[in-house]
Amino acid sequence: MRIDSILLVENERVDYLYPFSIMHSAWEVRCGALMLFEKIKKEFPKSRFIYKGRQNHIESFYARFGIEKQTLNKENILIINSALLPDKAFWNKLKLNYEDFIKDKDNDKIASFIIGNSPVAAFIPKIELDKIKDINNFIRDFFNKSVTSYPQIEMKNGKIINYLWDAIEFNGVAINDDCNYFISSANLNTLVKKGVFLINKNKIIIDKSAKIAPTVVIDASEGNVIIDKNVRILPQSSIFGPCYIGENTIIKAGAKIYGKTSIGNTCKVGGEVENSIIQSNTNKQHEGFLGHSYLGEWVNIGAGTNTSDLKNTYSPISVQLDKTEIDTERTFLGLLCGDHTKTAINTAFTTGTVAGICGIIVADGFLPRYIPSFAWRGTKGCSYYKLDKAIETIDTSMKRRNKKLLPEELKLIKEEFNKVSE
């Protein structure tokens, strides 16, 4: 099964990744140490990648990651549903199941792969490509589960991310799996001699460029810990696995980072964090609790901000995604927060809160469970942040890290503003 190109496709449920989906393509979801598309690139480093989804989001993705657009050629193609959470076990089963499928056949054949009733991948060998008259129609039929003319191969025990809380739930096992792509280059014995406490060292991966202060505790008793390039961990911090800390991130003094937590690149994180995912360039550097939450990029969490992630009744949590109410069937869920939103000091989020992009959130007591994009204050009947002022604030915050808002990102921000101001 030789794969020449990967066609990564957003499915029709991408809006269920709200509010992350406002500014990002579905394959940018982080689960584990890596974003979904990064995991696939690691597994297929020699394959070409083609992306199909919402056009404005793809253009923003290309611009932010410096990716050159590719087109499909007549070659072996693997189509992947962007909702798939791939791991080593999945790739091994994919190849073994396909080899078993073609063992009595003259040559490679088209086949699709499903998890339960959900299509997650389809392999189109070059020799069979002429049977596909229109690749767009094939993809549409594939996601509508109506490609009955082609064999379906069941992939047992696979994982799918339909909602952000799926990524939160799978984060711990994904971190452990992503260890396959990292190598520890630091001298762990030297760190111990300098006063760093390492528990279960064989599950700790630290890059040699990381700076870890004496009195820091890194405990991998319950899962792997990955400390990436140029990370700084200040004194008296405690890191519990499974955990990933991304490049150029600073963990503030006395921080308590509990298991199943992933922190992206260039973040500042302090206080107490548990089973949460933080995208790149986001600050949560003060005291306060963040639990079972997903924060987008360029979010700033004010001092003393706290999230509730468990109802006093222990009942399942429902959330409002834009205009849709959904039962998450989860007992634990905190805050789902979009890009460029900022909270004031002592902000309190109730269980299962969803906040859109570019908000300035201030309130006495608990906020509503749904806070729209561009909310000014965020309380019931709140006003909206003026677009020009919001963009001015974004420009100021990004310049502090020598970044700037790209035209492609600005287009997405304006689209969302037009939606909420209708």
C-alpha positions in Angstrom: 0.0 0.0 0.0 2.1 2.9 -1.3 0.5 6.3 -0.6 1.7 9.1 -2.9 -0.7 11.8 -1.8 -3.0 12.5 1.1 -6.3 14.3 0.5 -7.4 15.7 3.8 -11.1 16.7 3.8 -13.3 18.6 6.2 -16.6 16.9 6.6 -20.0 18.5 6.7 -20.0 18.6 10.5 -17.1 21.0 10.9 -19.3 23.6 12.5 -19.6 21.2 15.5 -16.1 22.2 16.3 -17.4 25.7 17.2 -15.9 28.1 18.3 -12.5 26.8 17.1 -14.0 26.3 13.6 -14.6 30.1 13.2 -10.9 30.7 12.6 -9.5 27.3 11.8 -9.8 24.3 9.6 -10.9 21.1 11.3 -7.4 19.4 10.9 -5.9 22.2 13.1 -7.5 20.7 16.2 -4.8 19.8 18.7 -5.3 16.5 20.5 -2.2 15.1 22.1 1.2 16.8 21.4 0.3 17.5 17.8 -2.5 19.0 15.7 -4.4 16.4 13.6 -2.7 17.3 10.3 0.7 17.3 11.9 0.2 13.7 13.1 -0.6 12.6 9.5 2.4 14.5 8.1 4.6 12.7 10.7 3.3 9.3 9.5 3.6 10.1 5.8 6.6 12.5 5.4 7.2 11.7 1.8 3.6 12.1 0.6 2.1 15.2 -0.9 -0.8 16.8 0.9 -3.9 18.3 -0.6 -6.5 20.0 1.5 -10.2 20.3 0.8 -12.7 22.3 2.9 -14.1 25.8 3.4 -12.1 27.9 0.9 -11.4 31.0 3.1 -10.3 28.8 6.0 -7.9 26.8 3.7 -6.4 30.1 2.4 -5.9 31.2 6.0 -4.3 27.8 6.9 -1.9 28.1 3.9 -0.9 31.6 4.8 -0.3 30.9 8.5 1.7 27.8 8.0 3.5 28.8 4.8 2.0 25.9 2.8 2.0 25.9 -0.9 -1.2 24.6 -2.6 -0.9 21.2 -4.2 -3.2 19.6 -6.9 -4.2 16.0 -7.4 -2.2 13.9 -9.8 -2.7 10.5 -11.2 -1.2 8.6 -8.3 -2.1 6.5 -5.3 -4.4 8.7 -3.1 -5.5 8.3 0.5 -8.5 10.4 1.4 -8.8 11.1 5.1 -11.8 12.5 7.0 -10.4 15.4 9.1 -12.4 14.1 12.1 -10.2 11.1 12.4 -7.9 11.0 15.4 -5.0 8.9 13.9 -2.6 6.9 16.0 0.0 4.2 15.4 -2.5 1.4 16.0 -4.8 2.9 13.3 -2.1 3.1 10.6 -0.9 -0.4 11.4 -4.5 -1.8 11.1 -5.1 0.3 7.9 -2.2 -1.4 6.1 -2.8 -4.9 7.5 -6.5 -4.8 6.7 -5.9 -3.5 3.2 -3.3 -6.1 2.5 -5.7 -8.8 3.7 -8.4 -7.3 1.5 -6.4 -7.5 -1.7 -4.5 -10.8 -1.1 -6.7 -12.7 -3.6 -6.9 -9.9 -6.1 -4.9 -9.3 -9.2 -4.0 -5.7 -8.2 -4.8 -2.9 -5.8 -8.5 -1.9 -5.6 -10.5 1.0 -4.3 -11.6 0.6 -0.7 -13.1 2.7 2.0 -12.5 2.4 5.8 -15.1 3.0 8.4 -15.3 3.3 12.2 -18.7 2.2 13.3 -20.9 3.9 10.7 -18.5 6.8 10.1 -16.3 6.9 7.0 -12.8 7.9 7.9 -10.6 7.1 4.9 -10.6 5.8 1.3 -7.7 4.5 -0.7 -7.8 5.0 -4.5 -4.8 3.3 -6.2 -3.5 4.9 -9.4 -4.6 1.9 -11.4 -8.2 2.4 -10.4 -8.3 6.2 -10.6 -10.0 6.2 -14.0 -13.1 4.7 -12.4 -13.5 8.0 -10.4 -15.1 10.3 -13.0 -15.4 13.2 -10.5 -13.4 13.2 -7.3 -15.8 15.8 -5.7 -18.8 13.5 -6.3 -16.8 10.6 -4.8 -16.0 12.6 -1.7 -19.6 13.7 -1.3 -20.9 10.2 -1.7 -18.2 8.9 0.7 -19.3 11.3 3.5 -22.9 10.5 2.8 -22.1 6.8 3.4 -23.5 5.9 0.0 -20.4 4.6 -1.7 -21.9 1.1 -1.7 -20.3 0.1 -5.0 -16.9 0.0 -3.2 -15.9 -2.4 -0.4 -15.9 -1.0 3.1 -13.3 -2.2 5.6 -14.2 -1.9 9.3 -11.6 -0.3 11.5 -12.3 -1.3 15.1 -11.5 0.8 18.1 -10.7 3.9 16.1 -11.3 7.4 17.5 -13.2 10.3 15.9 -13.3 14.0 16.9 -16.7 15.4 16.1 -16.7 18.0 18.9 -14.0 19.8 20.9 -14.9 17.7 24.0 -13.9 14.6 22.1 -10.4 16.0 21.8 -10.4 16.8 25.5 -11.5 13.2 26.3 -8.9 11.6 24.1 -6.1 13.9 24.9 -4.3 11.7 27.4 -4.1 8.7 25.2 -3.1 10.9 22.3 -0.2 12.4 24.2 1.1 8.9 25.1 0.8 7.9 21.4 2.5 11.0 20.1 5.6 10.1 22.1 6.5 8.0 19.1 7.4 11.2 17.2 9.7 12.8 19.9 13.2 12.0 21.2 14.5 13.0 24.6 17.8 14.9 24.0 18.3 16.4 27.5 20.5 14.7 30.1 17.9 13.7 32.7 20.5 12.6 35.2 22.1 16.1 35.1 18.7 17.7 35.7 18.2 15.5 38.7 21.6 16.5 40.1 20.5 20.2 39.7 17.4 19.7 41.8 14.7 18.7 39.3 12.5 15.9 40.6 11.8 13.4 37.8 9.4 10.5 38.6 9.3 7.6 36.2 12.1 8.9 34.0 11.6 6.4 31.2 8.3 8.2 30.3 9.8 11.7 30.3 10.9 13.3 27.1 12.8 16.6 27.4 14.5 18.6 24.6 18.0 19.7 25.5 17.1 23.3 24.8 14.5 23.4 27.6 15.3 25.2 30.8 13.9 23.7 34.0 14.5 25.3 37.3 15.5 23.4 40.5 12.5 22.3 42.7 10.3 21.5 39.6 8.5 18.2 39.8 7.8 16.2 36.7 5.7 13.1 37.5 5.1 10.6 34.7 3.6 7.9 36.9 0.3 8.0 35.0 1.5 8.9 31.5 4.2 10.4 29.4 5.5 14.0 29.7 6.9 15.8 26.6 8.8 19.0 27.1 9.5 20.5 23.7 12.1 23.0 22.4 13.0 26.1 24.4 10.4 25.5 27.1 11.0 27.3 30.4 9.6 25.9 33.6 10.0 28.2 36.6 10.6 27.0 40.2 8.1 25.0 42.3 6.0 24.0 39.4 4.5 20.5 39.2 3.9 18.7 35.9 1.9 15.5 35.8 1.6 13.2 32.9 0.2 12.6 30.4 1.2 16.2 29.4 2.7 18.1 26.5 4.3 21.5 26.7 5.0 23.1 23.3 8.0 25.1 22.0 8.9 28.4 23.5 6.2 28.1 26.2 6.8 29.4 29.8 5.3 27.6 32.8 5.1 30.2 35.6 6.4 29.6 39.1 4.2 27.4 41.3 2.1 26.2 38.4 0.1 22.9 38.8 -0.3 21.3 35.4 -2.3 18.1 35.9 -2.6 15.1 33.5 -4.2 15.0 30.1 -3.1 18.6 29.3 -1.6 19.9 26.1 -0.1 23.4 25.8 0.8 24.7 22.4 3.7 26.9 21.3 4.6 30.3 22.8 2.2 30.3 25.7 2.5 31.5 29.2 0.7 29.2 31.7 0.3 29.3 35.5 -2.2 28.5 38.2 -4.0 25.2 38.0 -4.7 23.4 34.8 -6.3 20.0 34.4 -7.2 17.9 31.3 -7.3 20.9 29.0 -6.0 21.9 25.6 -4.4 25.3 24.9 -3.6 26.3 21.3 -0.5 28.4 20.5 0.1 32.0 21.5 -2.4 31.9 24.4 -1.8 33.2 28.0 -3.2 31.8 31.1 -0.4 32.8 33.4 -2.0 33.8 36.7 -3.7 31.9 39.5 -7.1 30.4 38.7 -8.4 27.0 37.7 -8.8 25.8 34.0 -10.4 22.3 33.8 -11.6 20.2 30.9 -11.4 23.1 28.6 -10.3 24.0 25.1 -8.7 27.5 24.5 -8.1 28.8 20.9 -5.2 31.0 19.9 -4.3 34.5 21.2 -6.6 34.0 24.2 -5.8 35.9 27.3 -7.1 34.7 30.6 -7.1 37.3 33.3 -5.9 36.8 36.9 -8.2 34.8 39.1 -10.3 33.5 36.2 -11.9 30.2 37.1 -13.9 27.6 35.2 -16.4 25.2 36.6 -16.2 21.8 34.9 -18.6 19.7 37.0 -22.2 20.3 38.0 -23.2 20.0 41.6 -25.8 17.5 40.6 -23.1 15.4 38.6 -25.6 15.4 35.7 -24.6 15.4 32.0 -23.6 18.8 30.5 -25.3 20.4 27.6 -23.7 23.2 25.6 -24.9 25.7 23.0 -22.8 25.7 19.8 -23.8 28.8 18.0 -27.6 28.3 17.8 -27.7 24.5 18.5 -28.1 22.9 21.9 -26.2 19.7 22.3 -26.1 17.1 25.1 -22.4 16.3 25.4 -23.1 13.2 27.5 -20.1 14.3 29.6 -19.9 14.8 33.3 -16.9 17.1 33.1 -16.6 20.1 30.7 -15.3 23.6 31.3 -14.8 26.4 28.8 -14.6 26.2 25.0 -13.1 29.5 23.9 -12.5 31.0 20.5 -9.5 33.0 19.3 -8.6 36.5 20.5 -11.0 36.5 23.4 -9.9 38.0 26.7 -11.2 37.7 30.3 -11.0 40.3 33.1 -9.7 39.5 36.5 -11.8 37.2 38.7 -14.0 36.1 35.8 -16.1 33.0 36.6 -17.3 30.6 33.9 -20.1 28.1 34.6 -20.0 24.5 33.5 -19.9 23.9 29.8 -19.5 27.6 28.7 -18.9 28.4 25.0 -17.4 31.8 24.1 -16.8 33.0 20.5 -13.9 35.0 19.1 -12.7 38.5 19.9 -14.7 39.0 23.1 -13.9 41.2 26.1 -15.5 39.2 28.9 -16.2 41.0 32.2 -18.9 40.1 34.8 -19.8 39.9 38.4 -20.7 36.3 39.2 -21.2 33.5 36.7 -21.6 34.3 33.0 -24.2 32.8 30.6 -23.3 29.4 29.2 -23.2 30.9 25.6 -21.2 34.1 24.9 -21.3 35.2 21.3 -18.3 36.5 19.3 -17.4 40.1 19.8 -19.2 40.2 23.1 -18.4 43.3 25.2 -18.7 42.2 28.8 -20.5 38.9 28.0 -23.4 39.2 30.4 -27.1 38.8 29.3 -28.0 41.6 26.9 -24.4 42.6 26.4 -23.2 44.9 23.7 -20.8 44.1 20.9 -17.2 45.0 20.5 -16.7 47.5 17.6 -15.0 45.7 14.7 -12.3 48.4 14.2 -11.5 48.5 18.0 -11.3 44.7 18.1 -8.9 44.6 15.2 -6.8 47.3 16.8 -6.6 45.3 20.0 -5.6 42.2 18.0 -2.9 44.1 16.2 -1.5 45.4 19.5 -1.4 42.0 21.1 0.2 40.2 18.1 2.9 42.9 17.7 4.0 42.1 21.3 5.1 38.7 19.8 6.4 40.1 16.5 3.4 38.7 14.7 0.8 40.4 12.6 -2.8 39.7 11.5 -2.8 38.3 8.0 -5.4 39.4 5.4 -6.7 35.9 5.2 -7.4 35.9 9.0 -9.0 39.3 8.8 -11.4 38.0 6.2 -12.6 35.3 8.6 -12.9 37.8 11.5 -15.1 40.1 9.3 -17.2 37.1 8.2 -17.9 36.3 11.9 -18.6 39.9 12.8 -21.2 40.1 10.0 -22.9 37.0 11.3 -23.3 38.2 14.9 -24.3 41.8 13.9 -27.1 40.7 11.6 
